[in-house]
Amino acid sequence: MMMATQEGRVRIEQLYGECAAPLQG
């Protein structure tokens, strides 16, 4: 399932950012 749409990418970036933020400190 790959979302090439901008909305899909933005949501993925937001979710990934929320998950990666604590790891990066």
Contacts in CASP RR format, 6 or more apart in sequence:
PFRMAT RR
TARGET T0000
AUTHOR 0000-0000-0000
METHOD contacts of the structure
MODEL  1
MMMATQEGRVRIEQLYGECAAPLQG
3 9 0 8 1.000
3 11 0 8 1.000
3 12 0 8 1.000
END
